[in-house]
Amino acid sequence: MVTLPGKYAAFMGLGPTELIVILIILLVLFGGSKLPGLAKGLGQSIKEFKKASKEEQEAPKPAEPAAKPADSATKPPAA
């Protein structure tokens, strides 16, 4: 597999030709007036996902309750 530096790097394994075809299909399906709204919604969704995952990583984990030692002197013998 050949990796290209800088602006020629592939996005998620897709080359420039595949990205252009996808953009043309999106343009045909949704029209030019709805694409900015879709892109804005996608950007906000990604931003919120990153924020939530960052908050989850930073949140301290609750401490586990201490285990009680098994003490045979406090338990009555089994009948």
Secondary structure, DSSP 8 states (H G I E B T S, - for coil): -----GGG--BTTB-HHHHHHHHHHHHHHH-TTTHHHHHHHHHHHHHHHHHHHHHHHHS------------TTTS----
